[in-house]
Amino acid sequence: MVSTKIINVLRDDKFEEILDLFKETSAKEVIFVLPKKSRSFTNEEHFIILSSLAEKTGKKISILCSNPEVNKMAKEYKFDVLLAKGP
C-alpha cells in the first residue's frame, strides 16, 4: 500500500475528477499540488466535501499552492499547508 499520493491539479481540472482520484487512492496521505488559479478548490464547498471524506476515510490532506486564499481556506478545514521555498 502506498503511504503518500501526490495529485497534481491542473488549471481546468474539475473538482469531481479530483475527488474521484482522492477516493480511489489507498494512500493515507494525499498531497494536492495546485496552480495559483484553478477551477477546483475555488469555493468553500470543495473544502467541506474533501474534509468530510478525509475524516471518514482516515486520510490526511496537504495542500501546496501559492494562492493565499486557498491556503487560508485549507487551514480552516485542518489541511496541512505546504509552502514552496523561494530561490
Backbone as JSON, one array per atom type, in Angstrom:
{
  "sequence": "MVSTKIINVLRDDKFEEILDLFKETSAKEVIFVLPKKSRSFTNEEHFIILSSLAEKTGKKISILCSNPEVNKMAKEYKFDVLLAKGP",
  "N": [[0.85, -1.19, 0.0], [0.53, 2.19, -0.82], [1.94, 4.95, 0.86], [1.88, 7.72, 0.57], [0.28, 9.89, -1.69], [0.62, 11.96, -4.46], [-1.18, 14.43, -5.99], [-1.32, 16.17, -8.83], [-2.88, 19.02, -9.68], [-4.44, 20.41, -12.41], [-5.07, 23.54, -14.07], [-7.63, 23.56, -15.35], [-8.9, 21.31, -14.36], [-11.69, 19.51, -13.17], [-13.47, 19.61, -10.08], [-14.85, 17.3, -9.37], [-13.46, 15.3, -10.72], [-11.01, 15.32, -9.41], [-11.83, 14.67, -6.87], [-12.67, 12.04, -7.3], [-10.17, 10.83, -7.81], [-9.04, 11.13, -5.29], [-10.75, 9.51, -3.75], [-10.21, 7.01, -4.85], [-7.56, 6.39, -4.25], [-5.33, 4.45, -2.23], [-3.64, 5.48, -0.46], [-2.66, 6.9, 2.68], [-1.99, 9.5, 3.08], [-2.53, 12.39, 1.23], [-1.33, 14.62, -1.08], [-2.13, 17.6, -2.51], [-1.19, 19.37, -5.29], [-1.53, 22.48, -6.32], [-2.33, 24.85, -8.92], [-1.87, 28.45, -9.04], [-4.23, 29.68, -9.84], [-7.24, 28.04, -10.26], [-9.85, 25.86, -11.42], [-10.84, 24.07, -9.65], [-11.16, 23.81, -6.08], [-12.14, 26.34, -5.59], [-14.27, 27.22, -4.2], [-15.83, 27.18, -0.96], [-17.33, 24.91, -0.53], [-16.0, 22.81, -1.81], [-13.87, 22.35, -0.07], [-15.26, 21.59, 2.21], [-16.46, 19.17, 1.41], [-14.18, 17.58, 0.81], [-12.87, 17.58, 3.3], [-14.73, 16.27, 4.93], [-14.8, 13.74, 3.7], [-12.15, 12.97, 4.04], [-12.03, 12.72, 6.8], [-13.82, 10.58, 7.2], [-12.47, 8.51, 5.91], [-10.04, 8.42, 7.1], [-7.84, 9.7, 6.04], [-5.07, 11.9, 5.49], [-4.78, 15.25, 4.44], [-2.82, 17.37, 2.46], [-1.93, 20.57, 1.19], [-0.38, 22.19, -1.48], [0.16, 25.24, -2.62], [0.34, 28.44, -4.21], [-1.5, 30.37, -3.82], [-2.79, 32.61, -1.61], [-5.45, 32.76, -0.62], [-6.52, 30.22, -1.05], [-4.81, 28.74, 0.57], [-5.48, 29.79, 3.09], [-8.15, 28.95, 3.36], [-7.71, 26.21, 3.3], [-6.33, 25.82, 5.71], [-8.35, 26.48, 7.51], [-9.96, 24.26, 7.3], [-8.46, 22.33, 8.43], [-6.43, 21.19, 6.89], [-3.07, 20.35, 6.06], [-0.8, 22.88, 5.16], [1.5, 23.29, 2.77], [4.34, 25.14, 2.09], [5.98, 26.49, -0.65], [9.44, 26.93, -1.02], [11.19, 29.86, -1.76], [13.65, 31.08, -4.17]],
  "CA": [[0.0, 0.0, 0.0], [1.27, 3.44, -0.93], [1.66, 5.77, 2.03], [1.61, 9.1, 0.16], [-0.11, 10.09, -3.09], [0.67, 13.36, -4.88], [-2.11, 14.71, -7.09], [-1.06, 17.46, -9.48], [-4.13, 19.54, -10.2], [-4.26, 21.37, -13.5], [-5.94, 24.72, -14.01], [-9.0, 23.3, -15.79], [-9.44, 20.07, -13.79], [-12.94, 19.66, -12.43], [-13.38, 19.12, -8.71], [-15.36, 15.93, -9.32], [-12.38, 14.42, -11.17], [-10.03, 15.29, -8.33], [-12.48, 13.94, -5.78], [-12.6, 10.62, -7.66], [-8.79, 10.39, -7.59], [-8.86, 11.04, -3.84], [-11.49, 8.35, -3.28], [-9.63, 5.78, -5.38], [-6.23, 6.08, -3.73], [-5.25, 3.72, -0.96], [-2.68, 6.2, 0.37], [-3.2, 7.54, 3.88], [-1.71, 10.92, 2.98], [-2.68, 12.88, -0.13], [-0.84, 15.98, -1.27], [-2.65, 18.25, -3.71], [-0.35, 20.45, -5.8], [-2.5, 23.31, -7.05], [-1.85, 26.09, -9.55], [-2.34, 29.64, -8.32], [-5.65, 29.82, -10.2], [-7.74, 26.73, -10.66], [-11.3, 25.68, -11.38], [-11.09, 23.33, -8.41], [-10.79, 24.48, -4.83], [-12.48, 27.76, -5.72], [-15.29, 27.61, -3.23], [-15.75, 26.52, 0.34], [-17.98, 23.6, -0.6], [-14.97, 21.83, -2.17], [-13.13, 22.04, 1.15], [-16.17, 20.87, 3.11], [-16.6, 17.8, 0.9], [-12.9, 16.86, 0.99], [-12.63, 17.43, 4.73], [-15.64, 15.23, 5.42], [-14.35, 12.47, 3.16], [-10.86, 12.65, 4.68], [-12.34, 12.27, 8.15], [-14.45, 9.27, 7.11], [-11.53, 7.51, 5.41], [-8.8, 8.47, 7.89], [-6.74, 10.2, 5.21], [-4.55, 13.23, 5.8], [-4.68, 16.06, 3.23], [-1.9, 18.51, 2.44], [-2.11, 21.42, 0.02], [0.76, 23.02, -1.89], [-0.42, 26.23, -3.53], [0.86, 29.78, -3.97], [-2.64, 31.28, -3.67], [-3.04, 32.79, -0.17], [-6.85, 32.49, -0.28], [-6.67, 28.76, -0.99], [-4.1, 28.31, 1.78], [-6.27, 30.19, 4.26], [-9.29, 28.05, 3.44], [-7.19, 24.88, 3.64], [-6.04, 25.83, 7.15], [-9.63, 26.49, 8.22], [-10.5, 22.91, 7.28], [-7.47, 21.46, 9.08], [-5.49, 20.59, 5.96], [-1.72, 20.89, 6.17], [-0.44, 23.76, 4.06], [2.93, 23.23, 2.46], [4.76, 26.37, 1.42], [7.15, 26.35, -1.5], [10.51, 27.85, -0.65], [11.66, 30.68, -2.86], [15.07, 30.91, -4.52]],
  "C": [[0.89, 1.24, 0.0], [0.92, 4.32, 0.26], [1.33, 7.21, 1.69], [1.3, 9.15, -1.33], [-0.06, 11.59, -3.37], [-0.25, 13.51, -6.09], [-1.82, 16.11, -7.61], [-2.33, 17.92, -10.16], [-3.81, 20.58, -11.28], [-5.33, 22.45, -13.42], [-7.41, 24.4, -14.33], [-9.6, 21.99, -15.27], [-10.71, 20.37, -13.0], [-12.79, 19.04, -11.05], [-13.83, 17.67, -8.61], [-14.28, 14.93, -9.73], [-11.33, 14.24, -10.07], [-10.57, 14.49, -7.15], [-12.44, 12.43, -6.05], [-11.2, 10.07, -7.44], [-8.52, 10.2, -6.09], [-9.54, 9.78, -3.29], [-10.8, 7.04, -3.66], [-8.28, 5.41, -4.78], [-6.28, 5.35, -2.4], [-4.29, 4.41, 0.01], [-3.37, 6.85, 1.57], [-2.93, 9.03, 3.92], [-1.79, 11.32, 1.51], [-2.25, 14.34, -0.17], [-1.39, 16.5, -2.59], [-1.72, 19.4, -4.07], [-1.24, 21.25, -6.74], [-1.83, 24.49, -7.74], [-2.43, 27.28, -8.79], [-3.82, 29.9, -8.59], [-6.11, 28.5, -10.78], [-9.25, 26.7, -10.59], [-11.7, 24.97, -10.09], [-10.61, 24.13, -7.21], [-11.06, 25.99, -4.89], [-13.57, 28.17, -4.75], [-15.24, 26.72, -2.0], [-16.35, 25.12, 0.31], [-16.97, 22.49, -0.96], [-14.2, 21.39, -0.93], [-13.99, 21.25, 2.14], [-16.28, 19.41, 2.69], [-15.33, 17.0, 1.15], [-12.61, 16.6, 2.46], [-13.48, 16.31, 5.31], [-15.18, 13.85, 4.95], [-13.04, 12.02, 3.8], [-11.1, 12.1, 6.08], [-12.92, 10.85, 8.14], [-13.45, 8.17, 6.75], [-10.22, 7.47, 6.19], [-7.59, 8.94, 7.1], [-6.36, 11.62, 5.63], [-4.37, 13.98, 4.47], [-3.7, 17.2, 3.44], [-2.1, 19.25, 1.13], [-0.81, 22.19, -0.23], [0.24, 23.96, -2.96], [0.15, 27.61, -3.19], [-0.26, 30.82, -3.82], [-2.98, 31.42, -2.18], [-4.48, 32.5, 0.26], [-7.1, 30.99, -0.15], [-6.0, 28.24, 0.28], [-4.87, 28.63, 3.05], [-7.46, 29.24, 4.46], [-8.84, 26.64, 3.84], [-6.91, 24.78, 5.14], [-7.32, 25.78, 7.97], [-10.23, 25.08, 8.31], [-9.49, 21.86, 7.72], [-6.61, 20.66, 8.1], [-4.11, 21.15, 6.26], [-1.45, 21.74, 4.95], [1.07, 23.74, 3.92], [3.3, 24.49, 1.68], [6.02, 26.09, 0.61], [8.2, 27.37, -1.07], [11.0, 28.57, -1.89], [13.14, 30.47, -3.12], [16.01, 31.52, -3.5]]
}
